[in-house]
Amino acid sequence: MKFQSQKVAWLFFATSLVLLALQLVYGFIMGFAHMGYDGLHEWIPFNTARAVHTNLLVVWILSGFMGAAYYIIPEETDRELIAPKLAYVQWAALVIVGVIAIVGFHFNWWEG
């Protein structure tokens, strides 16, 4: 890495990988439920798994784009980010909102 402020990109990339792994887990849960092996239905109904699976898709892609932006922008401008602490705040907000959304899906807060 050429710039110190590019380190924030790795947080976003690591978050993307964790979210991708979670998306795969929910995909397997839905796949097994579709085949009739729905042992987790009491805890994770199919509609909840589908909502979480789709939400994780959107969030891991956005996290990857944000990480790419934080990695590429210092390279292209040939200078450090002005406020890398704001990037950490953005990452924390993304994680907090994502966790609240997943918990909300599991408690059916999204059904109105």
Secondary structure per residue as TSV (DSSP state, phi and psi in degrees):
chain	resnum	aa	ss	phi	psi
A	1	M	-	360.0	135.5
A	2	K	-	-84.0	-30.6
A	3	F	-	-124.1	146.0
A	4	Q	G	-66.4	-34.1
A	5	S	G	-69.7	-10.6
A	6	Q	G	-74.4	-11.6
A	7	K	H	-63.0	-27.7
A	8	V	H	-64.1	-26.2
A	9	A	H	-62.5	-34.2
A	10	W	H	-66.6	-31.2
A	11	L	H	-61.3	-45.3
A	12	F	H	-66.4	-39.0
A	13	F	H	-66.9	-41.6
A	14	A	H	-64.3	-39.9
A	15	T	H	-62.7	-40.7
A	16	S	H	-60.7	-42.5
A	17	L	H	-66.4	-39.8
A	18	V	H	-64.4	-43.4
A	19	L	H	-66.3	-36.5
A	20	L	H	-63.1	-42.6
A	21	A	H	-62.8	-41.8
A	22	L	H	-64.0	-38.3
A	23	Q	H	-62.7	-40.0
A	24	L	H	-63.0	-40.8
A	25	V	H	-61.3	-47.4
A	26	Y	H	-66.3	-32.2
A	27	G	H	-64.6	-42.1
A	28	F	H	-65.5	-39.1
A	29	I	H	-59.4	-44.7
A	30	M	H	-68.7	-38.4
A	31	G	H	-62.9	-45.2
A	32	F	H	-66.5	-36.5
A	33	A	H	-64.5	-37.9
A	34	H	H	-67.4	-31.1
A	35	M	H	-82.9	-6.0
A	36	G	T	106.3	-4.4
A	37	Y	-	-95.1	72.0
A	38	D	-	-102.7	56.2
A	39	G	T	-71.4	-20.5
A	40	L	T	-97.2	11.1
A	41	H	T	-60.9	-32.0
A	42	E	T	-65.4	-32.5
A	43	W	T	-99.1	-37.2
A	44	I	S	-130.3	90.9
A	45	P	-	-63.5	159.6
A	46	F	H	-60.8	-42.2
A	47	N	H	-65.6	-33.8
A	48	T	H	-68.6	-44.0
A	49	A	H	-61.4	-39.8
A	50	R	H	-65.2	-42.9
A	51	A	H	-64.8	-43.3
A	52	V	H	-66.7	-41.7
A	53	H	H	-58.6	-45.8
A	54	T	H	-68.5	-41.4
A	55	N	H	-62.8	-42.6
A	56	L	H	-62.2	-36.3
A	57	L	H	-58.9	-50.0
A	58	V	H	-63.8	-43.9
A	59	V	H	-72.2	-37.7
A	60	W	H	-70.8	-32.3
A	61	I	H	-68.5	-43.4
A	62	L	H	-62.3	-40.9
A	63	S	H	-63.0	-40.2
A	64	G	H	-64.9	-40.4
A	65	F	H	-64.1	-41.6
A	66	M	H	-64.1	-42.3
A	67	G	H	-62.3	-41.3
A	68	A	H	-63.3	-39.9
A	69	A	H	-64.1	-43.5
A	70	Y	H	-69.8	-21.1
A	71	Y	H	-85.2	-40.7
A	72	I	H	-80.9	-38.1
A	73	I	H	-58.4	-46.3
A	74	P	H	-62.9	-33.9
A	75	E	H	-64.7	-44.4
A	76	E	H	-73.5	-36.1
A	77	T	H	-88.3	-11.3
A	78	D	T	58.4	41.1
A	79	R	S	-157.0	162.1
A	80	E	-	-70.2	159.3
A	81	L	-	-65.4	147.7
A	82	I	S	-70.3	-43.8
A	83	A	-	-135.3	81.3
A	84	P	H	-64.4	-22.1
A	85	K	H	-64.2	-32.0
A	86	L	H	-66.0	-31.4
A	87	A	H	-66.5	-38.1
A	88	Y	H	-67.1	-36.4
A	89	V	H	-64.4	-41.1
A	90	Q	H	-62.9	-42.2
A	91	W	H	-62.7	-45.2
A	92	A	H	-62.3	-41.2
A	93	A	H	-63.7	-41.5
A	94	L	H	-60.7	-45.0
A	95	V	H	-67.5	-44.7
A	96	I	H	-63.7	-46.4
A	97	V	H	-65.1	-38.6
A	98	G	H	-63.8	-43.0
A	99	V	H	-65.5	-43.1
A	100	I	H	-62.3	-39.1
A	101	A	H	-64.3	-44.7
A	102	I	H	-66.3	-42.2
A	103	V	H	-62.7	-40.8
A	104	G	H	-62.5	-38.5
A	105	F	H	-62.7	-40.1
A	106	H	H	-72.8	-26.1
A	107	F	T	-97.0	8.7
A	108	N	T	58.7	36.9
A	109	W	G	-74.1	-13.8
A	110	W	G	-90.4	-2.1
A	111	E	G	-85.7	-6.4
A	112	G	-	75.7	360.0
